[in-house]
Amino acid sequence: SGSVTLDGVELTDMTVDERARAGLFLAMQYPVEVPGVSVANFLRTAKTAIDGEAPQVRTWVKDVESALNQLQLDKSFAARSVNEGFSGGEKKRHEIAQLELLNPKAAILDETDSGLDIDALRIVSEGVNRFHDQGDRGVLLITHYTRILNYIKPDFVHVMVKGRIVEEGGPELAERLENEGYDRYLEPSDVIEA
């Protein structure tokens, strides 16, 4: 229940493609495979759908190669089928390439750090920071661990339990959670005895 707005526009009544055109981006914890659709075609189709017109091919190819290069993905990556046979790090770096190329107003990154080794975590974090540092961009980063917060500094930290925000604070709250855990938010009925 409730309301979710972006620039005063209610998002809950919109379809997924309408939300994307309104400026919302979602990176999923487990990105799906799209066999038979190349990364290059996927990205160009998404950009066309959001902008209402296709980007010029010559410029777009350079933009895609630049985004892939910044995320340490070879340009041959553009010819691969979306997420098919990708490692966990490649999937997450591909999502950050999407983020940078589609340039939304706000991004929801659902456990972007899940399954990343330390190098991929740094590369992905650098991409998120580049996006955020463009100014007037929102990032909602969902995580269970503070490891990614060594690279991405939060402005606000919210703790959600069973769909409700139970505590809010600044970066110090994330540090406290790392040290103390989430136990204080549990009710007696949440504890499982073996």
C-alpha angles and dihedrals in degrees: 000000000000136000135293117193135178116194088346094306117124109236102185094078094049129096118241093260091049090053090051092051089048088059106265122134127191125197109192129220090233109028112209126238118246105195116205095019114102121221089241093053092043093052094045092047091049092048091048092050092050098043097037092233135064118257116243107271097227093050093039094054089054091047092051093047090049093050092048091047092052088054092047094249118138115242089244085070088079090070095054122099112261110278092335107143091351119148117237090260093050091051092052094044089050090054091052089050087054090049093052095044097044092044100201126187093241135017130203109202109193109203093325088171094058112123097358124139117222095267094048090046090055093046093048091046092051088054092050090049092050089053094047094044091061085082131240091046124126125212124190106191116193114199142149095206134056094219092099090050088069085073104026113050112210123220091203134015122206124186114211123194122178092347096309131102105240100175139013133192146123131285089298089069090060090051091050091050091051090053100038105026128215099290095109089064094055122100120218090256090058094062115094116207119208 
